[in-house]
Amino acid sequence: MRALNLDFQAGPPKRRSGVFMLAAGMAALAAALMNYHDLTGEAALREAEIAKARGVLERKAGSRRGPAAQEAPRKEEIAAANEIIHQLTMPWEQMFSTFELATSKDIALLSMEPDPKKKMVRVTAESKTTQAMLAYIRRLEKSVLLDDVVLLKHEVQLKDPEQPVRFVVTSAWRDGQ
C-alpha cells in the first residue's frame, strides 16, 4: 500500500486556469457594462430627437389647420366636462337611500348602474323567493324618486344550494325631489 501525504496547513492547489477564467470573466463584464452605458446614452439621444421632431410636426400641423381645427379638441373636452357634471348632479344620496329603504332581509343588492344621460338606473339583486322579489319591486314603485320600475329578467340560481332568485330591475328617476 502507498502512503498518503496529508498536509492540512497547505491551501488548495493553485491552478492558473481558474485565475485566468476569473480575469476573462471580469473583462467580459466590464466590456458588457461599457456597451450597455453607450447604448442607453444613444437611446436617450434618439428619443430626444424623436420628441423634438414630433413637436416641430405638431406645430406645423397646428399652424396649417388654423383655429377651426384647434376647436375640435375643445368641443370634446367640453363634452367630457358636461358628462362629469351630469354624474355629479345625480341625486346619489337620495337614490341610495331609496334602494336601501326598499331592501329587506330577503333581498341582497348586487350592483347599481346609473346612466345620467338617460336618467335611468339598472339594479341587479338577489332574493330568497320570488314573492320577496315582487314585494321589493312594489316598494320601489311606491318611491317618490323612481318612475317606470320594470323587471327586466329574473332567474333561479339552481347551482346555489339555497336557490336564490337573481333579478334585474330598471327605473327612471325624477328630478327635483
N, C-alpha and C positions, 0 to 999 in steps of 0.2 A: 504494500500500500504506500501511496505517496503522501508525504507530509503536506499539510495545508499551512500556508503562511498567512495568518490573520493579524492585520495591523489596524487597530481600532482608532488610532490617533491620526492616521493619514486621511486626507479628504478624498472625494471621489476622483477617479482617474480623469485627467484633463484631456478633453477632446477638442481639437481645434475646429472640427466640423460644426460643433454646437455653437461656438463663439462666432464662427463665420455666418451661420444661419441667422443668429440674432442680429448681427450687424446688417445683413442683407434685408431682413425684415424691417429694421428701423429705417433704413434708407428708402425702402419702398413706401413706408408710411409717411415719411417726410415728403416724398415726391407726390403722393396722393393728396396730402393736405395742401401743398402749394398749388396743385392743379385745381382743387376744389375752390380755393380762395380766388384764383384767377377767373374761374368760370362764374362764380357768384358776382364778382365785380362786373364782369362783362354782361351778365344777365340784367343787373341793375341799370347799366347804361342803356341797354336796348329797351327796357321798359320805360325809361325816362324819355327816350326818343319817340317811342310809340305814343306816349301820353301827350308829348308836345305836338306831334303830327295830328293827333285827334283834335286837340284844341284848335289848331290852325284850320282844320277842315270844318269844324263846327262853327267857327267864327265866319268863315267864308260862306257856308251854307245859310247861316242866320242872316247875313247881310244880303244874300240873294233873295231870300224868301220875303223879307220885309216884315212889317208889323202884323199883317193879317195872318201869316203862318205862325208867328210867335203867340198869337192869341189862342190858338187851338189847345196848347197845353194848359193855359189858364182856364179855359172852359172845363177841361177835365178836372182840374184842381177844384174848381167851384162846385162841380157835380159831386165830387168826393166829399167836400165840406158839407154840402147840403145833406148827403146821406148820413153823415155823422150827426148833424143837427136833428134829423128825423129820429135817429136812435136815442139821442139824449132827451128828446122831448116826449118820449113814450111814457105813459103812466106806469112806470115799473113797479113802484111800491103798491099802488092800487091793484095792479094785475096780480102780483104775487100774493097779496092778501086775499084777493078774490078766490084764487085757486086753493089757497091754504084753508080758507074758511069752508069751502065746499068739500074738502077732503075729510074722510072719516077714517076710522081704524082699519077698515076693509079695503082702502084704496092706497096705492103707492104711486106717486108721480115719478116717472122715469125721465122725461125730458119735456122742455118747453121751448118752442122755436117761434119767436115773434118775427113778423115781416112788417117793418114800419111803413113801407111804401103802400102796401095793400091794407094796412091796419088790421091784420089778421094774426092769429096765434094758433099754433098747432101743438097739441099736448099729447104725449104718449104716457099711458098709465097702465097699472095692473090692478085688478080687483079680485077678491076671493070668489065672488059669484057674479053671475050676470045681473041679478037683482041689485047688488051693490053698485055695479057699473051704471045701470039705468037710474038709480037714485042719485048718483053723482051727477049725471048729465042733467037731470031735472033741477038739481041745486044750481048748476051753472046757468041754466036757462033763466032762473029767477034773479040772477045777478044784475045789478044796475049797470055795471061796466061792460058786460058782454052782450053781443047780439048774434043771432043766427048760429046757435050752437048746433053742430052737426056731428054725428057719429060716423066717421069715415069707414072704419073697419074694426073688427074685433075677432079674436082667435083664442081658443082654449089651448094653453100650453100643455100638451099631452106628455111631454118628456119630463116635466116637473112633477114630483110626487103629489103636490097639493093641487095641481092643475088650475092655476090662476087664469083669469081672462085678461089678455093683453089687448088694449084698445087705443084707437087714435081718434081724437076729437079736434075739430077746428072751430074757430069762432072769430067773429069780427069784434073790435072793441069800439066803444063810443068815446067821442071827445068831450072834454069839458066836464067830466064827472069828478 
